[in-house]
């Protein structure tokens, strides 16, 4: 029996288990998405920076919206697992159109960040709450319980009192969850003690970015994290490996 979008959305939501996190090595095209599934991962996530760069654009909503959703559609067609798309802050689309395009592209989850695209400043919590609430209402109207991952950029952006960032992130996360988000993503939060406090305070699925300064996935699981994303890391590593191969070819040597 073919899975419906609602089936995939429910499956994706079920995979968010605190203490047994969903691990997402973010893909950028059909080939990388198939490789993720072949490696045994239960869902595919896109990374906005990786998709943008693979299409010849910069991150920060520089990619034309039609090209971004076309890339998501190619990934969704290539795999038979739930797909969640990193859509930055929604490409200035009204929530109903954003959800329609997401579902038309075959994805059943999305990331939405609370930074102004191309500017890097945080938007007001109320503005983000309105966006998230609109997306949740549009998903309900479409009859598909899409998984909304609300990024919290407090630790990514300079400014404000560093001592108050954890409290500010918790406040934003709670507001986003109340507006209809399913998971919150305090990107760049890596201190184990602060992560433990954040997870306990929001009492909902938490997404953490895997990077060299962050705890390992088993350590994140022990902290109660429900989702681990690799962002553009896999794409960057692949590009670096390709550059090494090209240098070998340029030097007239055989590839191993």
Secondary structure, DSSP 8 states (H G I E B T S, - for coil): ----HHHHHHHHHHT--TTS-EEE--B-SHHHHHHHHHTT-SEEEB-HHHHHHHTT--TTT-S-HHHHHHHHHHHHHH-SSEEEEE-TT-TT--HHHHHHHHHHTT--EEEE-SB-TTT--B--HHHHHHHHHHHHHHHHHHT---EEEEE--TTTS--S-GGGHHHHHHHHHHHHHHHT-SEEE-TT---HHHHHHHHHHH-SEEEEE--TTS--HHHHHHTT--EEE-TTHHHHHHHHHHHHHHHHHHTT----
